[in-house]
Amino acid sequence: MKFTATASAHPNIAFIKYWGNRDDNPHLPANSSLSMNLEGLTTTTTVCFDERLKSDVLILNKEGITGEGFQRVHKFLNHIRQLASKSTYAQLESVNNFPTGAGLASSASAYAALALAATRALGLELTEKELSRLARRGSGSACRSVPAGFVEWQAGEDDSDSYAFSIASPEHWGLVDCIALVNRSHKKFSSWQGHRLAATSPLQSARVKDCQRRLRLCKEAILEKDFKKFAEVVELDSNLLHAVMMSSQPALLYWEPATIEIMKAVIYWRETGLAVCYTLDAGPNVHVICRSSLKDETKERLLNLRGVKDVIAAKPGGGVKLIE
Ligand code: PMV
């Protein structure tokens, strides 16, 4: 017997970042976070539970995956098998239409799509909240790719209340994330490893302590569509994240020379009248956020900077969905 389902999900860009875990199992974050799903960037995953398989099989962008990446997926599937009281192994085929592992949060869309496809294939019908809690176990930020649009992940006290929910629909505010690609290669340190180092930075506790204040400001800015307020808190939060990364032991330095050039250009453009701001995840690429009316101008300016190889523009996206 075979049980199959296919689901797709978008990655998300965090405006208030998640970094560091309070608990690695079952994956509770050090702080709450806030993000926007990215339309047009999509992971599509087909899961097929097949009684003839002798182990799980993972195929990502048409290549077989082994090692740490496979072990994480296998552990995640074990949890789903336990929920469904099944023991059948599965073949997973996942395709990203954007660069994998270059700070574009491919693990977020990957685990959101996998959570939905695998549970449906086994006949489980989870609510959005249950699906978000489940995706969180694969990759923290994946819980934010489950609901649509602008999304808050409340850190919560335990497994039952650590999940993400939508604070505004994708149509609420026409923001665009212009992602300036500096380097398409796979990053050296995965965020998975980075979370474990967060506590070695003396700055992490200060970042976490002030997080609820930043989250409140960012949420207000989104709900009020106040770009000035939004830009200030988003850049502060990104700078705090990278201050923690750089002061971890060992230090995590994700920036390339072009990364700094872009950040400085964005600040200058804003000072001279173009409403843009930057934010960076665990990688050298810079997410430059603007209103949709400024998308073409922002893209063009970014492409004129040395070191920018390409720009991918994404507007607010929907939540995870079942395809078949
Ligand atoms: O979900 P993970 O383990 O890939 O961690 C995501 C970490 C950041 O992208 C740097 C921040 C965030 O909140 O997305």
Residues whose N, C-alpha, C, O or C-beta is under 5 A from the ligand:
A	BS01	PMV	A14 I16 K17 Y18 S33 S107 S139 G140 S141 A142 S191 W192 D281 A282
